[in-house]
Amino acid sequence: MAATIINGLDELKGLVGQELGVSDWHEVTQEEVDAFAAATGDHQWIHVDPERAKETPFGGTIAHGLYTLSLGPQFSYALFELKHVSFGLNYGYNKIRFPAPLPIGSRVRMRATLSAVDEVPGGVQFTVTQTFEREGGDKPVCVADALARAYGG
């Protein structure tokens, strides 16, 4: 899938309320979740102990919510590119929710919608609502309002 090219801050402003794209599916493996656990020090058994997790209502391990959220940059880079700016940076997140679990072995993708663009000195702050969907799931596994800033032109 080709990324949506956004040519400058004025064009970005004109896209508020529009979907920027939907990523390809990504398979969530136990190896990735184990690596995330090692990187973050979060070794909670529901994520890393498949045998013990079989006894839960999920029937197996589930991905960390923050693992899911951490896929946002990877998916975003594949979905859209903001050109003709001096630089941009991650500014953080507003509301983040994890409405449903993400079982290991599932496939997940992200839908990105430009929710807002607000003026800041020298540039803009923009909000992209990231909705992470599990293949076959009836509700999102994560919904987050990601904030970024872009400056100059």
FENVENSUL-V190482 format. One record per backbone hydrogen bond with DSSP energy under -1.0 kcal/mol. CO is the residue of the C=O (numbers start at 1). NH is the residue of the N-H. If there is no record, write none. Layout:
co=CO nh=NH
co=CO nh=NH
This chain:
co=4 nh=81
co=6 nh=8
co=6 nh=83
co=8 nh=12
co=9 nh=13
co=10 nh=14
co=12 nh=15
co=13 nh=16
co=15 nh=18
co=18 nh=114
co=21 nh=112
co=26 nh=108
co=28 nh=105
co=29 nh=33
co=30 nh=34
co=31 nh=35
co=32 nh=36
co=33 nh=37
co=34 nh=38
co=35 nh=39
co=36 nh=40
co=37 nh=41
co=41 nh=43
co=44 nh=47
co=44 nh=48
co=45 nh=49
co=46 nh=62
co=49 nh=53
co=50 nh=54
co=52 nh=55
co=53 nh=56
co=56 nh=59
co=61 nh=104
co=64 nh=68
co=65 nh=69
co=66 nh=70
co=68 nh=71
co=69 nh=72
co=71 nh=75
co=72 nh=76
co=73 nh=77
co=74 nh=78
co=75 nh=79
co=76 nh=80
co=79 nh=4
co=81 nh=6
co=83 nh=8
co=87 nh=151
co=89 nh=149
co=92 nh=147
co=95 nh=145
co=97 nh=143
co=102 nh=63
co=103 nh=106
co=106 nh=28
co=107 nh=135
co=108 nh=26
co=109 nh=133
co=110 nh=23
co=111 nh=131
co=112 nh=20
co=112 nh=21
co=113 nh=129
co=114 nh=17
co=116 nh=127
co=118 nh=125
co=120 nh=123
co=122 nh=152
co=123 nh=120
co=124 nh=150
co=125 nh=118
co=126 nh=148
co=127 nh=115
co=127 nh=116
co=128 nh=146
co=129 nh=113
co=130 nh=144
co=131 nh=111
co=132 nh=141
co=132 nh=142
co=133 nh=109
co=134 nh=137
co=142 nh=132
co=143 nh=97
co=144 nh=130
co=145 nh=94
co=146 nh=128
co=147 nh=91
co=147 nh=92
co=148 nh=126
co=149 nh=89
co=150 nh=124
co=151 nh=86
co=151 nh=87
